[in-house]
Amino acid sequence: MFDVDDRIDQLRADLESLSADAADRRTERREQGFDLVAVAGYTNAGKSTLLHRLADDLSLSELESTHADEAVAANAEDQLFETLETTTRRATVDGRRLLVTDTVGLIDDLPHDLVESFSATLGEIADSDTVLAVVDAAADADQFRRRTETTLDVLAGEADRVVPVLNKADRVDATTLAARAETVRRLAPDAVHPVAISALHGDGVDGLRAALSETLPTETAEFRLPNTGETQGLLSWLHDRGTATVDYEGATVVVTFSARPGVVREARRRAESVAD
């Protein structure tokens, strides 16, 4: 029977292995034009429910009536080692193709050195374009502050890419919710303004999508192309990978295209080939 120190050492090694195995997949996904979004937070904050709410191919009806997001673990020590699996699904926000990953959940009393390991090895967070930091707004004030601090410790150095998400906002009154938002602003002054939602009922999710869209890296380019079949093929490619506005000026097609910088670079290369 491993003691706690041995189990923590094994968990750290497993995290490093997972990070190395996933790095190539993330590079390939980014080259395909996907924005990468990580969902971080405690195991009962509602991360999985939010993933189901955002994903194109998932439904909240697929969640069991008693889901892990709502359950309180009887043994936190065992929960620490229960699973290292992450779940990634496609989502679409303002025409942008996202891959949203529900990362390994945090727990109370996480050893500080293991917090550092999470921060160093969770590539889904380190390599993401935006991080949704989900916290339970219905937790009591002390627990809320403690868990928010731990979540932000894991996200150290990522503040400009973090969208704090106050989930379960339907369970608290307006005064309490305002106090929770102020706590987050004090702890993460450089992060995006906290967004209050109910992932379960859908309240505030449209506002979250808007905040998410605004934090994604975006570059815009304009192309003037001949009105040919090759151009039409390029337009299809552009619509699949970003936001394209198309105007026709006689025999010329004027395209304004916005997407992640790497996709815009590839779009320029393809447009040059079409224009030649």
C-alpha positions in Angstrom: 0.0 0.0 0.0 1.6 3.3 -1.1 1.8 6.0 1.4 0.7 9.5 0.4 4.1 10.7 -0.6 4.7 7.7 -2.9 1.3 8.3 -4.5 2.0 12.0 -5.0 5.3 11.1 -6.7 3.5 8.7 -9.0 0.9 11.3 -9.8 3.6 13.8 -10.7 5.2 11.3 -13.0 1.9 10.5 -14.6 1.1 14.1 -15.2 4.5 14.6 -16.9 3.8 11.6 -19.1 0.4 12.9 -20.1 1.7 16.3 -20.9 4.4 14.9 -23.3 2.0 12.6 -25.0 -0.6 15.4 -25.7 1.9 18.0 -27.0 2.0 16.7 -30.5 -1.8 16.4 -30.7 -2.2 20.1 -29.6 0.3 21.2 -32.2 -1.6 19.3 -35.0 -4.9 20.7 -33.8 -3.7 24.3 -33.9 -2.3 23.8 -37.4 -5.8 22.6 -38.4 -7.2 26.0 -37.4 -8.6 25.2 -34.0 -8.5 27.5 -31.0 -7.6 25.7 -27.8 -9.7 26.4 -24.7 -9.0 24.8 -21.3 -11.6 24.5 -18.5 -9.9 24.6 -15.1 -11.1 24.4 -11.5 -12.3 22.1 -8.8 -13.9 18.8 -9.4 -17.3 20.0 -8.1 -17.3 23.5 -9.7 -19.3 22.4 -12.7 -16.6 22.0 -15.3 -18.1 19.0 -17.0 -21.5 20.6 -17.1 -20.0 23.6 -18.7 -18.2 21.4 -21.3 -21.6 19.8 -22.2 -23.2 23.2 -22.4 -20.5 24.6 -24.9 -19.7 21.5 -27.0 -21.3 21.0 -30.4 -21.8 17.3 -30.0 -22.8 16.9 -26.3 -26.1 17.4 -24.5 -26.8 18.1 -20.8 -29.3 15.2 -21.0 -26.2 12.9 -21.3 -25.1 13.8 -17.8 -26.3 11.5 -15.0 -28.8 13.0 -12.5 -26.1 12.7 -9.8 -23.0 13.9 -11.6 -19.5 14.3 -10.3 -19.8 18.0 -10.6 -22.5 18.0 -7.9 -21.1 15.2 -5.7 -18.9 15.8 -2.7 -16.2 13.3 -2.4 -16.2 11.3 0.8 -12.5 10.8 0.8 -10.4 13.7 -0.7 -7.2 11.7 -0.5 -8.6 9.0 -2.7 -10.1 11.5 -5.1 -6.7 13.1 -5.7 -5.6 9.9 -7.4 -9.0 8.8 -8.9 -8.3 9.9 -12.5 -6.0 11.9 -14.7 -8.2 11.7 -17.8 -9.2 14.8 -19.7 -12.0 15.2 -22.1 -11.9 17.3 -25.2 -14.8 18.3 -27.4 -15.4 20.6 -30.4 -17.3 23.8 -29.9 -18.1 26.8 -32.2 -18.1 30.4 -31.0 -18.7 33.3 -33.4 -17.6 31.1 -36.3 -14.4 30.1 -34.6 -13.7 26.4 -34.2 -12.7 25.5 -30.7 -11.4 22.4 -28.9 -12.5 22.7 -25.3 -10.7 20.5 -22.8 -12.1 19.7 -19.3 -8.7 19.5 -17.4 -7.8 17.4 -14.3 -9.9 18.6 -11.4 -8.4 20.2 -8.3 -9.4 19.1 -4.7 -9.2 20.7 -1.3 -6.0 20.4 0.7 -3.9 19.8 -2.5 -0.2 19.8 -1.4 1.5 23.0 -2.5 4.3 21.2 -4.3 1.7 19.3 -6.3 -0.1 22.5 -7.2 3.2 23.5 -8.8 3.3 20.2 -10.7 -0.2 20.8 -12.0 0.9 24.3 -13.2 4.0 23.0 -14.9 2.7 19.9 -16.5 -0.9 20.5 -17.5 -0.2 21.3 -21.2 -3.9 21.8 -21.9 -3.6 25.0 -19.8 -0.1 26.1 -20.7 -0.8 25.7 -24.4 -4.4 27.0 -24.5 -5.5 30.3 -26.1 -8.0 30.9 -23.3 -8.6 29.4 -19.9 -12.1 29.3 -18.3 -11.4 29.3 -14.6 -14.6 27.8 -13.1 -15.4 28.5 -9.5 -18.5 27.6 -7.4 -20.2 30.8 -6.5 -22.5 28.9 -4.1 -19.6 27.9 -1.9 -19.3 29.7 1.5 -17.1 32.8 1.5 -14.0 31.2 3.0 -14.2 28.1 0.8 -14.8 30.3 -2.2 -11.7 32.4 -1.6 -9.5 29.4 -0.8 -10.5 27.5 -3.9 -10.2 30.6 -6.1 -6.7 31.3 -4.8 -5.7 27.6 -5.5 -7.2 27.7 -9.0 -5.3 31.0 -9.7 -2.1 29.4 -8.3 -2.3 26.7 -10.9 -2.9 29.4 -13.6 0.0 31.5 -12.4 1.3 33.7 -15.3 -1.8 33.2 -17.4 -3.9 36.0 -16.1 -4.3 37.8 -19.4 -5.8 34.6 -20.9 -8.1 33.7 -18.0 -11.9 34.2 -18.0 -13.1 33.7 -14.4 -16.5 31.9 -14.5 -18.8 32.2 -11.4 -20.9 29.0 -11.9 -24.0 28.1 -10.0 -24.9 31.8 -9.8 -28.6 30.8 -9.7 -28.0 29.4 -6.2 -27.0 32.8 -4.6 -28.6 36.2 -4.3 -27.4 39.3 -6.1 -25.5 40.7 -3.0 -23.6 37.4 -2.6 -22.8 37.1 -6.3 -21.4 40.7 -6.3 -19.2 39.9 -3.3 -17.9 36.7 -5.1 -17.1 38.8 -8.2 -15.3 41.4 -6.1 -13.2 38.6 -4.5 -12.1 37.4 -7.9 -11.3 40.8 -9.1 -9.0 41.4 -6.1 -7.3 38.0 -6.5 -6.9 38.3 -10.3 -6.9 42.0 -11.2 -5.4 41.3 -14.7 -8.0 38.7 -15.7 -11.1 39.3 -17.7 -14.1 40.6 -15.7 -15.8 37.6 -14.0 -18.8 36.1 -15.8 -21.7 34.7 -13.8 -23.5 31.7 -15.2 -25.5 28.7 -14.5 -24.0 25.9 -16.6 -26.9 23.7 -15.7 -29.7 26.0 -16.7 -27.9 28.0 -19.3 -28.2 31.5 -17.7 -25.3 33.8 -18.6 -23.8 31.3 -21.1 -24.2 33.6 -24.1 -22.3 36.3 -22.1 -19.6 33.7 -21.4 -19.3 32.9 -25.1 -18.9 36.6 -25.9 -16.2 37.0 -23.3 -14.5 33.9 -24.6 -14.6 35.2 -28.2 -13.0 38.5 -27.1 -10.0 36.7 -25.5 -9.2 34.5 -28.4 -6.1 35.6 -30.5 -7.4 37.2 -33.6 -5.8 38.6 -36.8 -7.6 40.1 -39.7 -6.6 40.2 -43.4 -8.3 41.5 -46.6 -7.9 39.7 -50.0 -8.9 40.8 -53.5 -9.3 37.7 -55.6 -10.6 36.8 -59.1 -14.1 35.4 -59.2 -13.2 31.9 -60.1 -13.9 28.4 -59.0 -10.6 28.3 -57.2 -11.6 31.4 -55.2 -14.9 29.7 -54.3 -12.9 26.8 -53.0 -10.8 29.1 -50.9 -13.9 30.8 -49.5 -15.2 27.5 -48.3 -11.9 26.9 -46.6 -12.0 30.3 -44.9 -15.6 29.9 -43.7 -14.6 26.6 -42.0 -11.7 28.2 -40.1 -12.8 31.7 -39.1 -15.1 34.6 -39.9 -15.2 35.7 -43.5 -17.1 38.6 -45.0 -17.4 38.5 -48.8 -18.3 41.3 -51.2 -18.4 41.0 -55.0 -17.2 43.9 -57.1 -17.7 42.9 -60.7 -15.1 40.2 -61.5 -13.3 40.8 -58.1 -14.1 39.1 -54.8 -13.2 41.1 -51.7 -12.8 39.1 -48.6 -12.2 40.2 -45.0 -11.1 37.3 -42.9 -10.6 37.1 -39.2 -9.1 34.0 -37.4 -6.3 32.9 -35.2 -2.9 34.3 -36.5 -1.6 31.0 -37.7 -4.7 30.4 -39.8 -4.5 33.9 -41.2 -0.9 33.2 -42.3 -2.0 30.1 -44.1 -5.0 32.0 -45.7 -2.5 34.6 -47.0 -0.4 31.8 -48.6 -3.5 30.3 -50.2 -4.8 33.6 -51.4 -1.5 34.4 -53.1 -1.7 31.1 -55.0 -5.2 31.9 -56.1 -4.4 35.5 -57.2 -1.3 34.4 -59.2 
